[in-house]
Amino acid sequence: MVQKRFYNIEELATILGKTVAAIHGHLARKQFDAVPPPMRLGRRLAWLVEYVDAWIEAKAVKAAAQAEESMRGLSTKIQTGKRGRPTKAEVKARERSVTLPG
């Protein structure tokens, strides 16, 4: 029994949750961060099963690392109390402290 070692474009579309047209669009623009690079089998495009699995795993690891980094940055902001634009009261208090000779 021969095991299938390649995905065709329809199978890849199902795995990635994209349409066949979307995959063709990414390939035409050479956006290989959105779909793995294909290989040619005659006139058809094909993807090695092992390569697609490794590509998806690498994307998952990268996303987890970014999420962890984001959470670390969020906890730093919470601890330091930094936020966006200061309130009018904070601006006035800062102006008073600067103008008063110390």
Secondary structure, 3 states (H helix, E strand, C coil): CCCCCEECHHHHHHHHCCCHHHHHHHHHCCCCCCCCCCEEECCEEEEEHHHHHHHHHHHHHHHHHHHHHHHHHHHHHHHHCCCCCCCHHHHHHHHHHHHCCC
